[in-house]
Amino acid sequence: MVPLALAEPGVMVEVVSFRCGRSCAFRLQEMGIVKGARYRVTSSSGGGPLILANGDTRIGLGAGMAAKVMVQEVGDE
């Protein structure tokens, strides 16, 4: 389990948990980032913003917010 901010571009990840308070977790869930959801990291600049993809949906996250999302790498489906 690693912070989303450290995931490499092209990797498929599954959200495991949030390392933040209730309001932060609520904000992430409102954006569509929920536990158990799988996303492909399409862009990551190592310390800057990153972009997640799930089908036709793209979600942009800043490095600070991405550091609070714990993920695990999963195989392609």
N, C-alpha and C positions, 0 to 999 in steps of 0.2 A: 504494500500500500504506500503510495507516494503522493505528494501534492500534484494537482493538475498542472501547476506552473512548470513542473519538471518533465512533463510528457513530451516526447519527440513528435515532430510533424509526421503524419501518415499512420500513427499508431491508433488502434481502436482501444478505448478505455471504458470502464464501467464505474459509475459513481458509487462509492462505498459509504462515505460519511462526510459531514461538514465539521470543520474545526472553527466554529464561530458561534455567536449568540443567536437567539431566536429571530431577531429582526433580520440578520444577515441570511440565515437559512431560509426565512420566508421570502426574502428578495430573490434568492437563487431559485427557489421553487416557482415563484411567479414568472421567472424568465424561462422556465421549462427544464431547469436542471434539478432532477429529482434522484433520490437513491434508487439504484438498480437500472437507471437509464444508461444507454450506451451511445457513445459519440466517437467520431473520428476527429483527431486533432489535425486540422487542415493547415494551420499556420501558427508558428510559435517563434518569437524572436529572442527567447532566452532572457527574460527579465522585463519584456514589454508585453503588450497585449497579445492574446491568442484567440484563434477562431476555432469553434467546434462545429461539426456538421452532423446532422441526423436526417438522412433523406435529403429533401430540398430545403430544410431549415438550417440556417447559420446563426450561431450565437457568438458574440464577441465579449470577451472578459478581459479586464485589466489584470496585471500580474498580481496585485494585492488580493483581489477576489479569488483568482485562480489558485493562489497559495492556500486558501482555506477549504478547497474542495479536494477531498482525498479520493483517489481512484486506484484501480488495478488494471493492468493491461489484460486484454482478452483477445482471443483469436478472431479473425474475420469470419463473418457468417455469410 
